[in-house]
Amino acid sequence: MAENEREDAAVHGEYKVPGGKLVVVDLTVEDGSLRDVRVAGDFFLEPDEALLDINRALEGAPADAPAPELAARIDAALPEGTVMFGFSSEAVGVAVRRALAQATDWHHYDWQLIHDGPQSPALHMALDEVLTAEVAAGRRPPTLRVWEWASPAVIIGSFQSLRNEVDPEGAKRHGMTVVRRISGGGAMFVEPGNTITYSLCVPDALVQGLSFADSYAYLDDWVLGALEGMGVKAWYQPLNDIATEAGKIAGAAQKRVVSGDGAVLHHVTMAYDIDADKMLDVLRIGKEKLSDKGTKSAKKRVDPLRRQTGLARDAVIERMVASFRGRYGLADGAVTPEEMARAEELAATKFSSEEWTARVP
């Protein structure tokens, strides 16, 4: 929305801090500045009067100020010894940006679940592309899709070098199909029964006002809650890992679609169980990557959910879906015949082609 269209109009923004509390901001814009700012939420704040200091700090701030600048104004205004629990000045800044961008909330949508039987790696790649485009076009509601794998695979990121990431002899020896996805990030090692993968296809409006980095944690806050319900204390480790004290359990990746009203594909692969020796025989995991993750052994980088939860894979998935449904509502759905036809075409012509898979040799 153009800046002049926001002038004098009351706007409302909400931001649920990942692992924390809800921050709500109501304000208007007058002559390019924030006016009548009111911050609220279910957070904790001491002293009580600090809430007025937050409001006053934002009053008159430039409407185009980024979230870090708004946070700095708040920090400068808060009295010494202020305690903010469940939120932060940065979270207030994000809530302001979401208000100005007229971002939507999870509860504004009728979410749909797709959980079909096992499908080929190439078809999974194609379904992600097709379903996200359908959400962007407004022909499909926001969708949570849980994957089932028909065969073992290595899925490399959109910008990764094929030869640098995958040992072709190791992949052939273990019957691994190699495919390239449309999102960035690192390689995924997948075996049916040992992996839990899901995609969120969401309207761009849901993540408006969030930085690219913040959107990762925001879109997976629900799964952190689900894991906690299974006795696993997990958190987001920037940029795109879900981690526990025992090690990494998942990695996320995103792709933004700019056509139509825009949409975001956010997909996550979680290690339920893993054959670490086989993974090392197939993936070329360099010393630089291990060093960046603060570990000396690739075997120690991933700690499977099977050991941490003691639950069967199906039970973990059921609890994850139930957690999402309990928070936001979730109706059972399906891929339409038209969507499947387009996905099958893409699976054959794009995601199974050497041209796409080796586009970065």
PLY file of the C-alpha trace (Angstrom):
ply
format ascii 1.0
element vertex 361
property float x
property float y
property float z
element edge 360
property int vertex1
property int vertex2
end_header
0.00 0.00 0.00
1.31 3.47 -0.88
2.35 5.73 1.97
-0.34 8.34 1.22
-3.03 5.68 1.41
-2.04 5.01 5.03
-2.23 8.65 6.10
-4.58 9.18 9.05
-5.91 5.62 8.75
-5.72 3.49 11.90
-3.67 0.35 11.35
-3.25 -2.72 13.50
-0.26 -5.08 13.64
0.51 -8.27 15.53
3.70 -10.23 15.98
3.99 -13.47 17.91
7.58 -13.65 19.12
8.94 -17.14 18.32
9.06 -18.93 21.65
7.70 -15.79 23.33
4.63 -13.61 23.63
2.26 -11.66 21.40
2.99 -7.99 20.65
0.13 -5.84 19.33
0.45 -2.32 17.94
-2.26 0.15 16.94
-1.34 3.48 15.35
-2.06 6.06 12.68
0.22 7.89 10.27
0.16 11.65 9.91
2.52 13.63 7.69
4.78 10.61 7.36
5.11 10.08 11.12
3.67 7.60 13.60
0.87 8.98 15.77
-1.43 7.68 18.51
0.82 4.66 19.06
-0.51 2.07 21.49
1.49 -1.07 22.29
-0.19 -4.04 24.00
0.20 -7.79 24.36
0.43 -10.75 26.73
4.07 -10.06 27.54
5.56 -9.09 30.93
7.10 -5.69 31.58
8.58 -4.02 34.64
8.18 -1.30 35.68
4.58 -0.90 34.62
5.17 2.69 33.50
7.68 1.51 30.90
4.78 0.79 28.55
4.10 4.52 28.36
7.79 5.11 27.61
7.56 2.66 24.70
4.51 4.45 23.30
6.16 7.86 23.67
9.37 6.62 22.02
7.45 5.61 18.91
5.30 8.73 18.76
6.52 10.90 15.89
8.93 8.30 14.53
9.26 8.25 10.72
6.72 5.89 9.19
9.42 4.45 6.93
11.84 3.73 9.79
13.01 0.09 9.75
12.40 -2.13 12.76
15.98 -1.79 14.14
15.68 2.01 14.13
12.36 1.82 15.99
13.92 -0.59 18.49
16.78 1.84 19.10
14.32 4.63 19.90
12.60 2.37 22.43
15.88 1.28 24.05
16.95 4.89 24.46
13.66 5.78 26.18
13.38 2.89 28.63
14.43 3.54 32.24
17.45 1.72 33.60
16.60 -1.72 34.95
13.57 -2.27 32.70
12.76 -5.96 32.33
11.07 -7.15 29.13
10.01 -10.79 29.35
8.57 -12.64 26.37
9.27 -9.78 23.97
11.86 -7.14 23.09
12.19 -3.69 21.60
12.99 -5.39 18.29
9.70 -7.31 18.49
7.79 -4.04 18.95
9.57 -2.65 15.89
8.54 -5.68 13.87
4.92 -5.32 15.03
4.95 -1.68 13.88
6.30 -2.66 10.46
3.64 -5.38 10.15
0.93 -2.85 11.05
2.14 -0.44 8.38
2.39 -3.23 5.81
-1.11 -4.41 6.74
0.22 -7.91 7.35
-2.26 -10.68 7.96
-2.31 -13.17 10.83
-2.46 -16.98 10.85
-6.07 -16.85 12.04
-7.18 -14.85 9.02
-7.01 -17.96 6.82
-8.71 -21.31 6.36
-5.71 -23.63 6.37
-5.67 -26.84 4.36
-3.73 -30.04 5.04
-2.37 -32.28 2.29
-0.89 -35.59 3.41
-0.81 -38.06 0.53
0.91 -41.40 0.06
4.55 -41.83 -1.03
5.61 -39.82 -4.09
8.80 -39.54 -6.10
11.43 -36.93 -5.20
10.90 -35.09 -8.50
7.14 -34.91 -7.95
7.65 -33.47 -4.46
9.83 -30.71 -5.94
7.16 -29.98 -8.56
4.28 -29.96 -6.08
6.06 -27.32 -4.00
6.37 -25.08 -7.04
2.80 -25.62 -8.26
1.01 -25.28 -4.91
2.92 -22.12 -3.97
2.05 -20.56 -7.33
-1.61 -21.45 -6.74
-1.55 -19.73 -3.34
0.03 -16.65 -4.93
-2.72 -16.62 -7.56
-5.43 -16.87 -4.91
-6.73 -20.18 -6.26
-5.60 -22.22 -3.24
-5.85 -21.51 0.50
-2.67 -21.51 2.60
-1.52 -25.10 2.79
0.47 -27.36 5.08
1.73 -30.36 3.09
3.33 -33.35 4.81
5.52 -35.38 2.48
5.87 -39.15 2.18
8.86 -40.43 0.23
8.67 -43.21 -2.38
12.45 -43.61 -2.59
15.68 -42.38 -0.98
17.01 -39.11 -2.30
19.46 -36.26 -2.00
17.85 -32.87 -2.53
20.31 -30.08 -3.20
19.63 -26.37 -2.85
18.88 -24.19 -5.85
22.34 -22.63 -5.87
24.53 -25.53 -4.77
27.18 -27.12 -6.95
26.17 -30.68 -7.80
29.71 -32.04 -7.90
30.70 -30.29 -4.67
27.74 -31.63 -2.69
27.13 -35.17 -3.92
29.43 -38.14 -4.48
27.83 -39.74 -7.58
29.29 -43.16 -6.86
28.01 -43.09 -3.29
24.56 -42.00 -4.46
24.46 -44.77 -7.07
25.70 -47.36 -4.57
22.84 -46.58 -2.19
20.14 -46.09 -4.83
19.74 -42.35 -4.12
17.97 -40.12 -6.61
19.50 -36.65 -6.80
17.12 -33.72 -7.43
17.43 -29.95 -7.15
14.75 -27.89 -5.39
13.67 -24.31 -6.12
14.73 -22.94 -2.72
18.24 -22.17 -1.51
20.04 -23.75 1.41
21.95 -26.96 1.83
21.62 -30.59 0.82
18.99 -32.88 2.35
19.69 -36.60 2.85
16.40 -38.48 2.78
15.37 -42.08 3.37
11.71 -43.15 3.54
10.72 -43.78 7.14
13.70 -41.86 8.50
12.67 -38.35 7.49
9.80 -35.97 8.26
9.36 -33.25 5.64
6.66 -30.61 5.37
5.94 -27.52 3.32
4.03 -24.37 4.14
2.65 -22.50 1.12
1.53 -19.15 2.53
0.42 -15.75 1.19
3.10 -13.10 1.18
0.86 -10.97 3.41
1.48 -13.36 6.32
5.16 -12.42 6.51
4.87 -8.73 5.62
6.95 -6.56 7.95
9.28 -9.43 8.82
12.87 -9.59 7.70
13.83 -12.60 5.60
15.64 -14.06 8.63
12.76 -13.42 11.06
10.27 -15.12 8.74
12.01 -18.46 9.22
11.46 -18.54 12.96
7.97 -17.03 12.61
6.75 -19.71 10.21
8.04 -22.53 12.39
7.07 -21.31 15.84
4.17 -23.77 15.77
6.46 -26.76 15.30
8.67 -25.67 18.19
5.53 -25.81 20.33
4.70 -29.25 18.96
8.18 -30.51 19.77
7.96 -29.12 23.29
4.75 -31.09 23.74
6.77 -34.21 22.88
9.42 -33.38 25.46
11.88 -31.82 23.02
13.10 -28.32 23.87
13.98 -26.84 20.49
14.82 -23.40 19.18
15.64 -21.68 15.93
19.34 -21.35 15.23
19.80 -18.67 12.56
19.53 -18.73 9.73
17.63 -21.90 9.04
18.26 -24.68 11.58
16.01 -26.09 14.29
18.30 -27.19 17.10
18.29 -28.79 20.53
20.96 -29.21 23.19
21.69 -32.61 21.65
22.21 -31.19 18.15
20.44 -30.08 15.00
17.18 -31.85 14.19
15.95 -29.95 11.13
16.80 -27.49 8.40
14.49 -25.05 6.61
14.53 -23.32 3.24
12.36 -20.74 1.50
11.39 -19.52 -1.95
9.48 -16.28 -2.60
6.96 -16.12 -5.46
6.28 -12.59 -6.72
3.50 -13.31 -9.22
-0.12 -12.57 -8.30
-0.39 -11.39 -4.72
2.85 -13.15 -3.84
3.48 -16.25 -1.75
6.20 -17.92 0.28
7.24 -21.55 0.14
8.74 -22.60 3.46
9.77 -26.23 3.74
11.53 -28.16 6.48
13.23 -31.54 6.62
13.51 -33.14 10.05
15.68 -36.13 10.92
13.50 -38.79 12.53
16.28 -41.36 12.23
19.44 -41.33 10.17
22.13 -43.64 8.84
25.09 -41.32 9.40
27.62 -43.60 7.69
25.48 -43.78 4.56
24.94 -40.02 4.62
28.71 -39.43 4.74
29.16 -41.87 1.85
26.77 -39.83 -0.29
27.22 -36.20 0.77
30.46 -34.28 0.54
30.37 -32.36 3.81
33.30 -30.00 3.88
35.41 -28.90 6.83
34.26 -25.29 6.36
30.62 -26.26 6.88
31.43 -28.31 9.99
33.49 -25.47 11.42
30.65 -23.01 10.88
28.31 -25.31 12.82
30.74 -25.56 15.73
31.34 -29.30 15.51
34.15 -31.58 14.35
32.03 -34.50 13.19
29.17 -34.59 10.69
27.73 -37.52 12.63
27.24 -35.23 15.62
25.52 -32.47 13.64
22.13 -34.19 13.51
20.31 -35.75 16.47
17.23 -37.70 15.31
13.77 -37.25 16.71
13.33 -40.98 17.23
15.85 -40.95 20.05
14.67 -37.67 21.52
10.94 -38.44 21.54
10.77 -42.23 21.83
7.74 -42.02 19.49
7.00 -43.73 16.20
7.37 -41.52 13.13
3.63 -41.53 12.44
2.96 -40.46 16.03
5.38 -37.53 15.70
3.61 -36.40 12.53
0.18 -36.78 14.14
1.23 -34.61 17.07
2.71 -31.98 14.78
-0.48 -31.78 12.72
-2.60 -31.68 15.88
-0.48 -28.81 17.22
-0.99 -26.80 14.02
-4.72 -27.56 13.99
-5.08 -26.55 17.61
-3.42 -23.18 16.98
-4.81 -22.13 13.63
-7.42 -24.63 12.44
-6.69 -27.11 9.67
-9.08 -28.85 7.27
-8.19 -31.98 5.32
-7.61 -31.22 1.65
-6.11 -32.66 -1.51
-4.12 -31.75 -4.58
-6.60 -30.95 -7.35
-6.44 -32.86 -10.65
-5.29 -29.68 -12.39
-2.51 -29.12 -9.85
-1.37 -32.74 -10.11
-1.29 -32.63 -13.91
0.89 -29.54 -13.83
3.14 -31.04 -11.15
3.59 -34.29 -13.10
4.53 -32.27 -16.18
7.12 -30.28 -14.21
8.45 -33.42 -12.55
9.12 -34.93 -15.97
10.32 -31.89 -17.90
12.16 -29.91 -15.22
12.93 -31.71 -12.00
14.00 -34.98 -13.64
16.13 -33.23 -16.26
19.91 -33.12 -16.25
19.71 -29.48 -17.35
17.97 -28.47 -14.09
19.74 -30.86 -11.71
23.20 -29.87 -12.97
22.41 -26.20 -13.62
25.21 -25.43 -11.17
27.65 -28.25 -12.11
0 1
1 2
2 3
3 4
4 5
5 6
6 7
7 8
8 9
9 10
10 11
11 12
12 13
13 14
14 15
15 16
16 17
17 18
18 19
19 20
20 21
21 22
22 23
23 24
24 25
25 26
26 27
27 28
28 29
29 30
30 31
31 32
32 33
33 34
34 35
35 36
36 37
37 38
38 39
39 40
40 41
41 42
42 43
43 44
44 45
45 46
46 47
47 48
48 49
49 50
50 51
51 52
52 53
53 54
54 55
55 56
56 57
57 58
58 59
59 60
60 61
61 62
62 63
63 64
64 65
65 66
66 67
67 68
68 69
69 70
70 71
71 72
72 73
73 74
74 75
75 76
76 77
77 78
78 79
79 80
80 81
81 82
82 83
83 84
84 85
85 86
86 87
87 88
88 89
89 90
90 91
91 92
92 93
93 94
94 95
95 96
96 97
97 98
98 99
99 100
100 101
101 102
102 103
103 104
104 105
105 106
106 107
107 108
108 109
109 110
110 111
111 112
112 113
113 114
114 115
115 116
116 117
117 118
118 119
119 120
120 121
121 122
122 123
123 124
124 125
125 126
126 127
127 128
128 129
129 130
130 131
131 132
132 133
133 134
134 135
135 136
136 137
137 138
138 139
139 140
140 141
141 142
142 143
143 144
144 145
145 146
146 147
147 148
148 149
149 150
150 151
151 152
152 153
153 154
154 155
155 156
156 157
157 158
158 159
159 160
160 161
161 162
162 163
163 164
164 165
165 166
166 167
167 168
168 169
169 170
170 171
171 172
172 173
173 174
174 175
175 176
176 177
177 178
178 179
179 180
180 181
181 182
182 183
183 184
184 185
185 186
186 187
187 188
188 189
189 190
190 191
191 192
192 193
193 194
194 195
195 196
196 197
197 198
198 199
199 200
200 201
201 202
202 203
203 204
204 205
205 206
206 207
207 208
208 209
209 210
210 211
211 212
212 213
213 214
214 215
215 216
216 217
217 218
218 219
219 220
220 221
221 222
222 223
223 224
224 225
225 226
226 227
227 228
228 229
229 230
230 231
231 232
232 233
233 234
234 235
235 236
236 237
237 238
238 239
239 240
240 241
241 242
242 243
243 244
244 245
245 246
246 247
247 248
248 249
249 250
250 251
251 252
252 253
253 254
254 255
255 256
256 257
257 258
258 259
259 260
260 261
261 262
262 263
263 264
264 265
265 266
266 267
267 268
268 269
269 270
270 271
271 272
272 273
273 274
274 275
275 276
276 277
277 278
278 279
279 280
280 281
281 282
282 283
283 284
284 285
285 286
286 287
287 288
288 289
289 290
290 291
291 292
292 293
293 294
294 295
295 296
296 297
297 298
298 299
299 300
300 301
301 302
302 303
303 304
304 305
305 306
306 307
307 308
308 309
309 310
310 311
311 312
312 313
313 314
314 315
315 316
316 317
317 318
318 319
319 320
320 321
321 322
322 323
323 324
324 325
325 326
326 327
327 328
328 329
329 330
330 331
331 332
332 333
333 334
334 335
335 336
336 337
337 338
338 339
339 340
340 341
341 342
342 343
343 344
344 345
345 346
346 347
347 348
348 349
349 350
350 351
351 352
352 353
353 354
354 355
355 356
356 357
357 358
358 359
359 360
